[in-house]
Amino acid sequence: MTETPHPLYAKHADTLARALTAIAERGYWSAYPESPSPRIYGETAAAEGEAAFRSYLGGDFPLDQPGAGDRVATEASPFGVDLGVSYPHAAADELIAATAAALPAWRDAGPQTRLGVCLEILARLHANIFELANAVQFTSGQAFVMAFQAGGAHALDRALEALAYAYAEMTRHPGTADWEKPAGKGDPLRMTKTFHVVPRGVALVIGCNTFPTWNSYPGLFASLATGNPVIVKPHPRAVLPLAVTVKYAREVLAEAGFDPNLLVLAPEAAGEGLASTLATRPEVKIVDFTGSTEYGDWLEANARQAAVYTEKAGVNTVIVDSTGDFAGLCRNLGFSLTLYSGQMCTTPQNILVPAEGISTDQGHKSFDEVAAGIAGAVGKITADPARGVELTGAIVNDGVLTRLDEAAGVGDVVLPSREVTHPAHPGAVVRTPTIIKLGADRAETYGREWFGPISFVIATDSTAHSLQIFRDTVGERGALTAAVYSTEEKVLDAAEAAAVDVGVHLSCNLTGGVFVNQSAAFSDFHASGANPAANAALTDGAYVANRFRIVQSRRHH
Amino acid sequence: MTETPHPLYAKHADTLARALTAIAERGYWSAYPESPSPRIYGETAAAEGEAAFRSYLGGDFPLDQPGAGDRVATEASPFGVDLGVSYPHAAADELIAATAAALPAWRDAGPQTRLGVCLEILARLHANIFELANAVQFTSGQAFVMAFQAGGAHALDRALEALAYAYAEMTRHPGTADWEKPAGKGDPLRMTKTFHVVPRGVALVIGCNTFPTWNSYPGLFASLATGNPVIVKPHPRAVLPLAVTVKYAREVLAEAGFDPNLLVLAPEAAGEGLASTLATRPEVKIVDFTGSTEYGDWLEANARQAAVYTEKAGVNTVIVDSTGDFAGLCRNLGFSLTLYSGQMCTTPQNILVPAEGISTDQGHKSFDEVAAGIAGAVGKITADPARGVELTGAIVNDGVLTRLDEAAGVGDVVLPSREVTHPAHPGAVVRTPTIIKLGADRAETYGREWFGPISFVIATDSTAHSLQIFRDTVGERGALTAAVYSTEEKVLDAAEAAAVDVGVHLSCNLTGGVFVNQSAAFSDFHASGANPAANAALTDGAYVANRFRIVQSRRHH
């Protein structure tokens, strides 16, 4: 059990050191360039990545895992591309037996070796980032640049962030310590103490449809680095990004001399309920989940043998009080609503505006003018289909379309959703955002999540009333993001106080190139764990500390 | 919400800094002298502390708390002393309303101020350590020196340890950070980010009968320091030590300008079930508990709105393979069994010895000779009643006596338990330990906890068999401690590997002044959270990290 670090630790020690600094400072840092430019990634990377992606289509995905030999193919691309990838399918027993058997050697290798191997996995994934981006794009419906950024570079940054916290937490105590207690006139009592970092058991990651890598990587790498083998259960409609991830990770694990079954893919057949089967197995001690409130709550209630980390639905809210840059407010919010057609868990839904209007740098703006301003910004961004689709991407599934239809009838439509024909992918299902006016008394409508390109501009009695609605809805339903616009310091402070009370992250007066639905790894926390939308944050100490235990031995010396 | 540290922070900054060093090094350190000597505490401290204790007897305990005005008196001293202290009794609603109202100002005071106030509370308790020790002695049945050490100095050390972790965890991120992201040829994006530490809500600490302070302080101070008001629900038979604690803490809180209802005592009437009522209230977000497996499991299953930290029953095990100091082995184990009449959650219960005997520095010792050697050591330590009672203390409750009666019939009694008349307290219920031989096939008997002065010497086929029994019983029932005696490095390593697998702390070849049932704050972890005996450790990062969240706001600058 003595740790001699694998050479991969030394190879990546500088990256780890920089990441450890970043999580202690929480300023700006990124390890993986977010621009897919050939100047950064080389002239051939994009084409090679796309070719690698295409090579998987219509065939058996190459993953040599334990299992009975049957295969499943459950994906349907929002872009209308025929994916037809089939994945090896195994039973829960097989997956758990294989992963559990891989645990002891990985545990005994120690934190430094595990970090070296995990960092090499990130490097391998980064070397194949275009392949990953294509897989994310065509399963999630994200436009390419977003898939490259959120699904590639930013996902890798979030993974590295989780690795840094895991390493910091595992090494906050020394591996051994000498203890010497004075004993009056006699010899002191002397002992050598050894502190073993031991994993909790098998970990399960349950992926989502919209952000298959970004939302899965933090839990996956936090669990793996702390010694837990990981079973990755992808969303049935977004298997490929995690299959690619598991494939490269298993290659690295094997090359480093470890059992590749430390990481296995668990794709499920339709209606199989594999996540529930796995999540409630006694061997499974950690579950990470992103998805519906209903299923997240089920996991919290039923996977009681495990530490369960959930990110669920919420009601993201914007409080508009006044602004010194009305055009910037409209542009900024318009962009936030349009990006990935509002299918981010961080997209604003409720925009609270006093019925009497607001004061701005352009003079007084009525409630309707504020709503029209935001709607106009969305309209402008999406006017040209060729450019618009590079922001909206495609609609991830039929549930969003049903909700769009329903939303059209609930209030006064300021901006209707439009169907757009994707110039490059005629089979893609593309919809622009809708914006709907509601009275403040319509809490039964705006008080729950309408996932997709659906936002409400809500007429309130005053900013104080807006703050009360904010407290009520976020307190009851949770939120991942909140924003406030005001020229008054005391309004900003009141919004911040309310945000602290209901436990949601707040962005103030965003009118430029930072958007409320974007969070930067190493600086912004994503979710807080302090309201019903999530029970944990990406990433803080609490997110990693419970993924392992310390077991001590002591001997006289 | 800007933090200007209270002057108490500066007053105690050196202590905090030293404690932070200690938790990072985990070598020897202690802040509170464990010797009750007048040379350390002054000539009058002992008498003054005893007088303060006696002043409470037969009267209304002075605690000005919210509540209806009725009182409860539920204690019965194991020493036969008539306590008769009555405590103010409040309903759950009153306690929760009062504590919840105290939260915002305490939260907004920030980590440094909270630490300063909490450290002042420890200083105040330390200034009254003899009073505390008397309260612990006469409610728990511990002998005075042990009550002073475990219930006073060591409890304060454990509290300080928890405070240091809490502070480290709250301050691992800066309060504010500047973020500047390059934006191509344009101006960089710039934001100032503020990271608020927010508590989870109201915390509940459920105390135990045997170690009312030692087991309660870590959770109490970890929760309080991270911003959560705390309701302390003492064991009905050990209220006074926590009443004294709450009294002094409330004085300090008020002196520092905070609402004393940040800490309230919740004594319960017989059969009231107040712990269950409080633990399942939606406002209660943290529960710390020490006690039975049955109730700990109930809390974990039912207090689902809260983070629940439990320490429960276990089967502490000693593996005897061989020794280079047979006399030391017997002395050391004999002392461990005798201390507080085996009523420590860390006392060894199962001593696994090969049926064919062991090799020692005194030549081969048969199984019976090993059993007799340990029994002889206990007999010698307890031979003189006056000296014996200063180790055994008194029997905490009738449940232990019932178990002692039952144990006498389950196997071959090597050492019978004796009744002892306490020279100073004739009403005290004192029993010496019993040791019973069992075959390895008697797992239905030794495979569960027999809390009290009851130990089994179990004849195994071999040390390999002993290790298998160790894995089986600890894996199934858990343990807080384990020990191994062997002259063979490979046996020690095998025991350590088994201990890591089943997640229990191991002590090797203790033959001197360190005992398996004692753990030193700042160095030894108490419980691991990696086996069924506890779901958390005292104290590590995981113990504190989930007691608060970070809520962020960001503004352009």
Interface residues (C-beta under 8 A of the other chain):
Chain A: M1 I23 A24 E25 R26 G27 Y28 P104 R107 A168 E169 R172 H173 P174 A177 D178 W179 E180 K181 A183 L189 M191 K193 T194 F195 H196 V198 R200 E300 A301 R304 L492 E496 A497 A499 V500 D501 G503 V504 H505 L506 S507 C508 N509 L510 T511 G512 G513 V514 A520 S523 D524 F525 S528 G529 A530 A537 D540 G541 A542 A545 N546 R549 I550 V551 Q552 S553 R554 R555 H556
Chain B: M1 I23 A24 E25 R26 G27 Y28 P104 R107 A168 E169 R172 H173 P174 A177 D178 W179 E180 K181 A183 L189 M191 K193 T194 F195 H196 V198 R200 E300 A301 R304 L492 E496 A497 A499 V500 D501 G503 V504 H505 L506 S507 C508 N509 L510 T511 G512 G513 V514 A520 S523 D524 F525 S528 G529 A530 A537 D540 G541 A542 A545 N546 R549 I550 V551 Q552 S553 R554 R555 H556
